[in-house]
Amino acid sequence: GVSCPKVALITATEQMSAGIPACVCGEMAWHPELAPLLVGLGVSALSTSPDAIPGIKHVIRSLRLDEARTLADHVLALETPDAILSACRTFLSSHTPDLLDD
């Protein structure tokens, strides 16, 4: 599963509000369902495995920035990792349902 998403989100938000570009690498970066959230937060780079790149690119290309920012605002108010992941999956299912595997 996704570990410590709330901490990562708060850290990325603080970095960007201080004018420091944020890059996400590791497990959060290769989850297609988290890409809209990260884009909405203003993350400028994702470092992921080569196998994950096509799916992440597909998701990002399907996004509208205003919608991704709305998702980010919503998610920052959530308390649990499960609630965050659920909101992200719901968002993604309305944009690129072919990428979600249940």
N, C-alpha and C positions, 0 to 999 in steps of 0.2 A: 504494500500500500504506500501511499504518499505520507512521508514522515514530516512532522512539524510544519505543516503548511502555514499556519497562522504566524509563526515566528518568521518564516521566510518572507511572507507577504508584508509584514510590518517592517522588516529590515529593508526590503526592496523599496517600499514606499518612503521610508526615512532617507535612504540614499538618494533617491531621485528628487525629493524635496530639497535636499542640500545641493542639488546640481551635479551629483556624482552619477555617471552612467551606471546602470545596473545590468549585470549579466547573470543569468541563471544557468548553472550546469548541474549535472547529476540527474537524479531520478525525476525531479519536478520538470526538468527541461524536455524529457522524452515522452511525457504523457500528453497526447493530443488534446485531452479534455481540459488540461490546464493552460494550454497555449492562449486561448482567448483571455483568460484571467491575467496572465503575465503581460500580454500586449496591452490590456486595459490599464494595468498598473504603470505602464510606461517602460517596461523592461526592453532594453535596446538590443540584446543579443541572447540567444539560447545556444548552449553548447550541449550537443547530444550525440548519440551514436549514429553512424552512417545509415543504419537500418531504419531509424526513426525519422530521418529528414523528409522523405516524401510525404508522410502523413502530417507532419508538423507544417510543412509548406502548404499542403492542401487546406488545412484548417485556417492558417493565417490569411491565405488568399481569399477565403470565403467570408472574412470578417469585415464589418464596418467598425471603425474605430470608436464611434459614439456608443455603439452597442457593447463593445468590449469594456469601455469605461463604465458604463452602467452596471455591467456584471461585476466589475472590480469594486465599485461602491457598495453594491449589495453584499458581496462576499466579505468585505472587511467588517461588516456588522455581525457576521456569523461566529459562533463560538466553538464549534467542534469540527475536527477534520472530516467527519462523515457528512456534515451539513455543507461544508465547503465543496467537497467532491461531488455531492449530489447536485448542488446548484450549477457547478461547472458542466456536469454530464447533461443536465437538462438543457442548458444553453447550447451545448454542442449538438445535441440531438435535433435541435431545430435548425441547425445550419449544415451539418455534415453527418447525418445519421449513419451513413455507410461506414464510418470509422469506429463506431462504438460496437464492441463485442460484449455481449452479456454473458 
